[in-house]
Amino acid sequence: MNITLSPEQLQLIEAQLAQGQFSSPGEVITKALQTLAQTQKHYSEWEEEVRQSIEEAEAELSRGEGIPLETVPEQLQEKFRKAREV
């Protein structure tokens, strides 16, 4: 596979090589792709956690376990006060 890199991409690779952490452009690309894969995995996990939290919140609301919106600021302030006391 042949890949054409833009001048900006080449500069990024050259900057990494100049820092001495990598000995070849291939190592820079490999690390970049590994980092991308890891970031995508973490994002997918976070996305699933958020989805589950939303589903739980919707279920709580449907059971009437919600709280009035007007009380939220006061409850948050109380939590912050208690957290500062610890």
N, C-alpha and C positions, 0 to 999 in steps of 0.2 A: 504494500500500500504506500503510495506517495501522497504526501500532504504538503500543500503550499501554505506557508505561514505569512501573515501580514507583517509589515515592518514593526508594528507595535508588539506583536507576539514575539518576534525575534529579539526585540529589545528586552522584553521581560525575561526571556530565557537567558540572554547574555548577562543580564543583571544578576540572576541567580548563580550562574557559573562564576561570575566575578567575586561573589561573596564566598566562594570556596566550599559551599555545602554539597555541591554536586560536581561530578567529574565529567559528565556528558549531557548533551541536550536530551538524550533519551531518558536519563535519570530524572531530569526536571519534568518532562512530560509524564513519566510514570507516576511520580509523586503527585502531580497536579490531578491526574485521573483518579488516583487512590483517594485523594482529599475530596474530590467531587463525589465519588461514590459514597464515601462516609457521610458527607453533608446531606446527600439525598436520603440516605438511610435514616439519619437523625430527624430529618424533616418529616419523613413518612411516619416515623414513630410518634413525633410530636403531633402531627395531624390526626393520627388515630386517637391519641389521648384527648385531644380537644373534641373530637367527634363523640367519644364516650362521655365526656363531661357534659356536653350539650344534651345528649340523650338522657343522662341522669337528671339534669336540671329540668328537662321537659317532663319527665316522669314525676318528679317532685311537684312541679306546678300542677300537673293534672290531678295529683292527690290532694291538692290544696295546701301544700307545704311551703308555698311562697311567702314572701314578706312584702309589706307595702313599700312601694318605692320611696315614699317620703321618709321612711325610717332608716334607709340605707346610710346616708351621710353620718347620722348620729351613731349608728352601730360601728361604722368604720372608725370614727374618731375614738370611740370607747376601746376598740381593739388596739389602736395605736397607743393610747394612753397606757393600757395594760402592758403592752410590749415594751414600752420605755421604762416601766417600773421594774422589769425583770433584770 
